[in-house]
Amino acid sequence: MRSKNSAKNLVVALIGQVFGLLISFIARIIFVKFLSTEYLGLNGLFTNLLTMLSLVELGVGSALVFSLYKPLAIKDQEKVKSLMNLYKKSYNIIGGVILILGILFLPFYKYLISDVPNISNLDVIYLLFVLNTSISYFYSYKRSLIICDQKRYIATIYRYGFYFLLNVVQIIILFLTKNYILYLICQVLFTWIENICVSKKANQMYPYLKDKKIKPLPKRELKTIKKNVGAMLYHKLGGVVVNSTDNILISKFVGLIAVGIYSNYLLIISALETVTSQFFNAIVASVGNLGASDDKKRAKEIFDATFFLNYFIFGILTICLLLLLSPFIEIWLGKKYVFEFSVTLCICICFYLKGIRKTCLTFKEALGLFYPDRYKCLIESMINLVVSIILGIKLGIIGIFIGTITSTVTTSLWIEPFVLYKYYFKESVKDYLIKLIQYSLAIIFTYLVTAQIVNLIVLNGVIELLIKGVITFLISAFLLGILFIRSREVDYMRGILKNIIRKDVK
């Protein structure tokens, strides 16, 4: 059942992401055509700024999601009701606090922009971003129940269905009015309507949620949840500082136009991260369910196989991005939206370092290992900010990305697996780190070989990009796969595939 649910979650998510990605590219072309690059920069800056404000979420969502796995597995409806009631109260408070803090920050956000653009109603635009972020917390808590019950595909259908409709409406608005404020109002309305629809769907799936008789959680469980929330606060802080301050720092030290150009790169990077995350999101509830059964041997086999797939997927994507990202943007939007290769290289390294950690993070989240490495996030945040600010002043945008790379390599890349191996697998992390180094060297080798071949192709425009894309994918997939064809992980996946084929034949 776990494998079936994971497969269904993955297939639906990938289909949704394909449609979401297509409409995103079309919407960005329209956006650039009718609005200036400064508007793109505002989008990136305000999105990151409001992500910083979401720190008040304190990791409540992740801690409560973990608490839901066991009662859902044993069908303890009373416990689920109690947890969801706590979830509802927490998220209503969080949404209100974000709204108040966002309004209070209104007089200060302009200090984060080195060159304030001549855009009318700037305060209204900022407040619409605040409202959208705040509204996203109301009614949204029931989405987590659907996901924890290994039915993420249902939430995914709602997410991408509304996302597609939103982009279509926004494109029409830009065509007819070129009005950015109407564009943002649509975003707020669709966020609100989507959350209400998902909430109603959850009520249909779990009728007991309507029951007004809710028992309070035992003090012992509340204490555990508070402990996990406290630990998740550190993780939340680290994640926000590392992943959501780049645009703020670029705006301050480089300028809003640079934020706008980076936002195009980020659109593609984020789309790929979302696509790949669907695989890990599809298995997280299954891993949580498996963790509840305490079958560590089985969990370790799945972990090793997943880590190999993690390397294979992100290896191919990183090589493709290095060779194709800038040429694609030049064809898509124009040469003025292209960074020099050194900046693109740093962006791709950040993408790889974030991606290669997904297996560890998926298992840590599903197994509830929030507490042991809570201080890691504070150290990571400090390294990131200090290095990014110092090098950002000296080197500009590339220095900001080097700060992100430095903080990840010196902390998260080895501490996260160390915690997982020590507290769950009860093994040395040495083998994992050796594999990580081997995988990374294999990707560097494959990139160098692929680049030599691809750079021999000289044609024009879209045809050249398509041919290079196909060749890059085929060569990198072949080399990354053949280098580890005799590994234990490949044998394990081969065995799973044979079992699936046998079942289908029968």
NORNORPE-V772137 format. One record per backbone hydrogen bond with DSSP energy under -0.5 kcal/mol. NH is the residue of the N-H (numbers start at 0). CO is the residue of the C=O. E is the energy in kcal/mol with one decimal. If there is no record, write none. Layout:
NH;CO;E / NH;CO;E
This chain:
4;0;-2.7 / 5;1;-2.5 / 6;2;-2.5 / 7;3;-2.4 / 8;4;-2.8 / 9;5;-2.3 / 10;6;-2.7 / 11;7;-2.2 / 12;8;-2.0 / 13;9;-2.5 / 14;10;-2.3 / 15;11;-2.5 / 16;12;-2.5 / 17;13;-2.1 / 18;14;-1.9 / 19;15;-2.6 / 20;16;-3.0 / 21;17;-2.2 / 22;18;-2.2 / 23;19;-1.7 / 24;20;-2.2 / 25;21;-1.9 / 26;22;-2.6 / 27;23;-2.3 / 28;24;-1.9 / 29;25;-2.1 / 30;26;-2.5 / 31;27;-2.7 / 32;28;-1.8 / 33;29;-2.1 / 34;30;-2.6 / 38;35;-0.9 / 39;35;-1.0 / 40;36;-2.2 / 41;37;-2.5 / 42;38;-2.2 / 43;39;-2.1 / 44;40;-2.9 / 45;41;-2.9 / 46;42;-1.8 / 47;43;-2.0 / 48;44;-2.5 / 49;45;-2.4 / 50;46;-1.5 / 51;47;-1.7 / 52;48;-1.4 / 53;49;-1.3 / 54;51;-1.5 / 55;52;-1.8 / 56;53;-2.2 / 57;54;-2.1 / 59;56;-2.4 / 62;58;-2.0 / 63;59;-2.5 / 64;60;-2.4 / 65;61;-2.1 / 66;62;-1.4 / 67;63;-1.0 / 67;64;-0.9 / 68;64;-0.8 / 68;65;-0.8 / 69;65;-0.5 / 70;66;-0.7 / 71;67;-2.0 / 72;68;-2.2 / 73;69;-2.1 / 74;71;-0.6 / 75;70;-3.1 / 76;74;-1.3 / 79;75;-2.0 / 80;76;-2.6 / 81;77;-2.0 / 82;78;-2.5 / 83;79;-2.7 / 84;80;-2.1 / 85;81;-1.8 / 86;82;-2.5 / 87;83;-2.7 / 88;84;-2.2 / 89;85;-2.4 / 90;86;-2.6 / 91;87;-2.2 / 92;88;-1.9 / 93;89;-2.5 / 94;90;-2.5 / 95;91;-1.8 / 96;92;-2.6 / 97;93;-2.5 / 98;94;-1.8 / 99;95;-2.1 / 100;96;-3.0 / 101;97;-2.6 / 102;98;-1.9 / 103;99;-2.3 / 104;100;-1.7 / 105;102;-1.3 / 106;103;-0.5 / 107;104;-2.0 / 108;104;-1.2 / 110;107;-1.7 / 111;108;-1.8 / 112;109;-1.6 / 113;111;-0.5 / 113;250;-1.9 / 118;116;-1.8 / 121;118;-0.6 / 124;120;-2.1 / 125;121;-2.2 / 126;122;-2.5 / 127;123;-1.9 / 128;124;-1.6 / 129;125;-2.0 / 130;126;-2.7 / 131;127;-2.3 / 132;128;-2.1 / 133;129;-2.4 / 134;130;-2.7 / 135;131;-1.4 / 136;133;-1.5 / 137;134;-1.3 / 141;138;-0.6 / 142;139;-1.4 / 143;139;-0.6 / 143;140;-0.8 / 144;140;-0.7 / 145;141;-1.5 / 146;142;-2.0 / 147;143;-2.8 / 148;144;-1.5 / 149;146;-1.6 / 150;145;-1.9 / 153;150;-1.6 / 154;150;-0.8 / 155;151;-2.6 / 156;152;-2.1 / 157;153;-1.7 / 158;154;-2.6 / 159;155;-2.8 / 160;156;-2.0 / 161;157;-2.4 / 162;158;-1.9 / 163;159;-2.5 / 164;160;-2.0 / 165;161;-2.7 / 166;162;-2.3 / 167;163;-2.1 / 168;164;-2.5 / 169;165;-2.7 / 170;166;-2.4 / 171;167;-2.1 / 172;168;-2.3 / 173;169;-2.4 / 174;170;-2.3 / 175;171;-2.5 / 176;172;-3.2 / 177;172;-1.1 / 178;172;-0.5 / 179;177;-0.7 / 182;178;-1.6 / 183;179;-1.9 / 184;180;-2.3 / 185;181;-2.0 / 186;182;-1.1 / 187;183;-2.0 / 188;184;-2.4 / 189;185;-2.6 / 190;186;-1.9 / 191;187;-2.0 / 192;188;-2.6 / 193;189;-2.5 / 194;190;-1.8 / 195;191;-1.9 / 196;192;-2.3 / 197;193;-2.5 / 198;194;-2.1 / 199;195;-2.2 / 200;196;-2.1 / 201;197;-2.3 / 202;198;-1.8 / 203;199;-1.7 / 204;200;-2.2 / 205;201;-2.7 / 208;205;-2.4 / 209;206;-1.9 / 210;207;-1.2 / 213;211;-1.1 / 221;217;-2.3 / 222;218;-2.3 / 223;219;-1.8 / 224;220;-2.6 / 225;221;-2.7 / 226;222;-2.0 / 227;223;-2.3 / 228;224;-2.8 / 229;225;-2.5 / 230;226;-2.0 / 231;227;-2.8 / 232;228;-1.6 / 233;229;-0.9 / 233;230;-0.6 / 234;230;-1.5 / 235;231;-3.2 / 236;232;-2.5 / 237;233;-2.6 / 238;234;-2.8 / 239;235;-2.6 / 240;236;-2.6 / 241;237;-2.4 / 242;238;-2.5 / 243;239;-2.2 / 244;240;-0.7 / 248;244;-2.8 / 249;245;-2.9 / 250;246;-2.4 / 251;247;-1.9 / 252;248;-2.9 / 253;249;-2.4 / 254;249;-2.8 / 258;254;-1.3 / 259;255;-2.0 / 260;256;-2.3 / 261;257;-2.6 / 262;258;-1.8 / 263;259;-0.8 / 263;260;-0.9 / 264;260;-1.2 / 265;261;-2.9 / 266;262;-1.7 / 267;263;-1.4 / 268;264;-2.7 / 269;265;-3.3 / 270;266;-1.7 / 271;267;-2.3 / 272;268;-2.6 / 273;269;-2.6 / 274;270;-2.4 / 275;271;-2.7 / 276;272;-2.3 / 277;273;-1.2 / 277;274;-0.6 / 278;274;-0.7 / 278;275;-0.8 / 279;275;-1.2 / 280;276;-3.8 / 281;277;-2.2 / 282;278;-0.9 / 283;279;-1.2 / 284;280;-0.7 / 286;282;-2.7 / 287;283;-2.4 / 288;284;-2.3 / 289;285;-2.5 / 290;286;-3.0 / 291;287;-1.5 / 292;288;-0.7 / 292;289;-0.9 / 293;289;-0.6 / 293;290;-0.9 / 294;289;-0.9 / 295;293;-1.3 / 298;294;-2.2 / 299;295;-2.5 / 300;296;-1.9 / 301;297;-2.2 / 302;298;-2.5 / 303;299;-2.6 / 304;300;-2.1 / 305;301;-2.6 / 306;302;-2.6 / 307;303;-1.9 / 308;304;-2.1 / 309;305;-2.5 / 310;306;-2.4 / 311;307;-2.6 / 312;308;-2.9 / 313;309;-2.3 / 314;310;-2.3 / 315;311;-1.9 / 316;312;-2.3 / 317;313;-2.3 / 318;314;-2.1 / 319;315;-2.5 / 320;316;-2.5 / 321;317;-2.3 / 322;318;-1.7 / 323;319;-2.2 / 324;320;-2.1 / 327;323;-2.3 / 328;324;-2.2 / 329;325;-2.3 / 330;326;-1.9 / 331;327;-2.8 / 332;328;-3.1 / 333;328;-1.3 / 336;333;-1.6 / 337;334;-1.7 / 342;339;-0.8 / 343;339;-1.9 / 344;340;-3.0 / 345;341;-1.7 / 346;342;-2.3 / 347;343;-2.4 / 348;344;-2.2 / 349;345;-2.3 / 350;346;-2.0 / 351;347;-2.4 / 352;348;-2.8 / 353;349;-2.1 / 354;350;-2.2 / 355;351;-3.0 / 357;354;-1.8 / 360;356;-2.5 / 361;357;-2.7 / 362;358;-2.1 / 363;359;-2.7 / 364;360;-2.6 / 365;361;-2.3 / 366;362;-2.0 / 367;363;-0.5 / 367;364;-1.0 / 368;363;-2.5 / 369;367;-1.7 / 373;370;-1.6 / 375;372;-0.8 / 376;372;-0.7 / 376;373;-0.7 / 377;373;-0.5 / 378;374;-1.8 / 379;375;-2.7 / 380;376;-2.3 / 381;377;-2.2 / 382;378;-2.6 / 383;379;-2.5 / 384;380;-2.6 / 385;381;-2.5 / 386;382;-2.5 / 387;383;-2.3 / 388;384;-2.5 / 389;385;-2.4 / 390;386;-2.7 / 391;387;-2.0 / 392;388;-2.0 / 393;389;-1.5 / 394;390;-3.8 / 395;390;-0.7 / 395;391;-1.2 / 397;394;-0.6 / 398;395;-0.7 / 399;395;-1.1 / 400;396;-1.6 / 401;397;-2.0 / 402;398;-1.5 / 403;399;-1.3 / 404;400;-2.4 / 405;401;-2.8 / 406;402;-2.1 / 407;403;-1.8 / 408;404;-2.4 / 409;405;-2.1 / 410;406;-0.7 / 410;407;-0.6 / 411;406;-0.6 / 412;407;-2.4 / 413;410;-1.3 / 414;410;-2.4 / 415;411;-1.4 / 417;413;-1.5 / 418;414;-2.3 / 419;415;-1.9 / 420;416;-2.7 / 421;417;-2.3 / 422;418;-2.7 / 423;419;-1.7 / 424;419;-1.7 / 425;420;-1.3 / 426;420;-1.9 / 432;428;-2.1 / 433;429;-2.3 / 434;430;-2.3 / 435;431;-2.6 / 436;432;-2.2 / 437;433;-2.6 / 438;434;-3.3 / 439;435;-2.3 / 440;436;-2.5 / 441;437;-2.2 / 442;438;-1.8 / 443;439;-2.1 / 444;440;-2.6 / 445;441;-2.4 / 446;442;-2.4 / 447;443;-2.3 / 448;444;-2.1 / 449;445;-2.8 / 450;446;-3.1 / 451;447;-1.6 / 452;448;-1.5 / 453;449;-3.0 / 454;450;-2.4 / 455;452;-1.2 / 456;453;-1.8 / 457;455;-0.6 / 462;459;-0.7 / 463;459;-1.0 / 464;460;-1.9 / 465;461;-2.7 / 466;462;-2.5 / 467;463;-2.6 / 468;464;-2.4 / 469;465;-2.4 / 470;466;-2.4 / 471;467;-2.8 / 472;468;-2.3 / 473;469;-2.5 / 474;470;-2.6 / 475;471;-2.2 / 476;472;-2.5 / 477;473;-2.2 / 478;474;-2.7 / 479;475;-2.6 / 480;476;-1.7 / 481;477;-2.9 / 482;478;-1.8 / 483;480;-1.1 / 484;481;-1.1 / 486;483;-1.8 / 490;486;-1.7 / 491;487;-2.2 / 492;488;-2.2 / 493;489;-2.3 / 494;490;-2.0 / 495;491;-1.9 / 496;492;-2.4 / 497;493;-2.2 / 498;494;-2.0 / 499;495;-2.2 / 500;496;-2.3 / 501;497;-2.5 / 502;498;-2.2 / 503;499;-2.1 / 504;500;-2.4 / 505;501;-2.3
